Amino acid sequence: MPDTERMLDDHRRPDGLDDATVAAVGRLTEALETVERARGRLYDFHQLTGEADFKAGDAADLLREAGHTALADQVEREVVGRNVLKGRWTFQIVEDYDDGYWTAFRDAEREVREALTGGRRHVYEAELKEERRTHGLAGHEARPPEV
């Protein structure tokens, strides 16, 4: 059997590990992946909010140039540089999320994997790939060729 037809050892189920445990660890990893997606959206929120703040500042400048000083002042006073939550800009929200929920979730997932799969990642998905791929067919290899 060619090497590309054999699953890498770092994705193999450890001896004696039952299906229910593999599924449970896989589900926790899937939950972490969902948290990672949420974190990406939080960073999108952070950057989009900052971009909007600078655009509002530009709009205030344009309003002032067009002779609408009172409205420009209002936009600058009420919107530009405003906290998005009490006392917080988005970078502070991102930092709190990263230091709290995201870190705790990653740590918990890693601890469960280390305790149950010897730290191996994506054991459930690797087994799913083995079930679904067409063995021996190009484009369905178990792993990339050795470099």
N, C-alpha and C positions, 0 to 999 in steps of 0.2 A: 504494500500500500504506500503510495507517495506521501511524503510529509504533509502536503497540503490537505490530505484527506483525514489527518489525525487532529483532534482538538488539542489545543495547547494545554499543558498540565495545569497552568494557573487558572483555568476555567473548569477543571474537572471536579466533580463532586468528591469530597473526601470520603474515604471508606466508612461505611456504617451510617452515613447521613441519610435520613428518611425523606420521602417525597414531601411530607407536610412541612418539615423544617426548611427544605429548599424553597418551597412555595412561600413560606412566611418571610424568609430573608429576602427573597425576590420582591415581595410586596413592599417591604420596608424600603428597599432600594428604589423601587418605583415611586414611593412616597417622597423620598429625598429628591428624586429627579423632578417631581412636581414642585417641590420647594425651590429647586434651582431655577425652574421656569418662572416662578413667582418673583424670585430675586432679580431675574433679568428684567421683568416688567417693572419692578421697583426702580431699577437703574434707569429704565426708559422714562419713568415718571420723573425721576430726579433730573435727568438731562432735558427732557421736554419742558419741565417747569422752569428751569434756568434759562432755556432758550426763549420761552414766553416772556420772562422777566426782562431780558435784554430787548426783545421786540417791543414790549410796552414802553421801555425807556426810549427807544428809537421813535415810537409813535408820539411820545410826549415832546420830544425835540421837534418833530415835524409839525405838531400842533402849534408849538411856540413860534416856529418859523412862519407858519401860515397866519399868525396873528391871534391865535386862540390861547393866550397866556393863562387865563383862569382855568381852562380845561386841561391844559398841559400840567399846570400845578396840581390839579386834582388827581390826574392819573399818577403823577410822581408821588404824591402824598399817600394815596389810597392803595396803589397797586405795586409800584416799583419797590423792590426790596422787602415786600411784605412776607411775614411768616406764613407758611402753609398750614401749620398747626401751632397751637399756642407755644410761643418761644422757640419754634423750630423752623429751620429751613430744611429742604429735602436732604441735604448731606447729613444732617443730624439724624434724620429718620433712617437713612441707609446705614449709618454707623450703628445705631441701636439694633436694627434688624440683624446686621452682620454679627455683632458682638453677642447678641442674645439668641434669638430663635434659630437662625441659620447655623450658628456654631454648635448649639446644643443638638440640633437635628443631625448634623454631620457626625458629631461625636457619637451619638447613640447608634446610628447606622453602622459606623465603623466598629464600635464595640460589639455589636451583635454579630457582624460578619467575622470578626476575629475569634469570638467565642464559638461560633457554630460552623463556619466554613474555612477556618484557618486563615481568614483574611481574604480569601479568594473573592473576587468581584464577579458579578453577573453569571453565577453558576446556573441559575434558572434560565436565563436567556441563552446561554451556551447550549444547554440541553434542548431548548426549544428550537434553536438553529439546527441542531443535529436531527431533530424529528422532521423539520420542514424542508430542508434542503434536498436537492436531488444529488445523491452521492455519485461522484465520478463525472459529473457534468461541469463543463467550463462555466465559471461565474457562480458556482455553488460550492466552492472549496471551503473547507473547515477553517482555514487560516491563510494568510498571505504566504508566498514562497519564502524560504529562508534567504536571508541577504548575505 
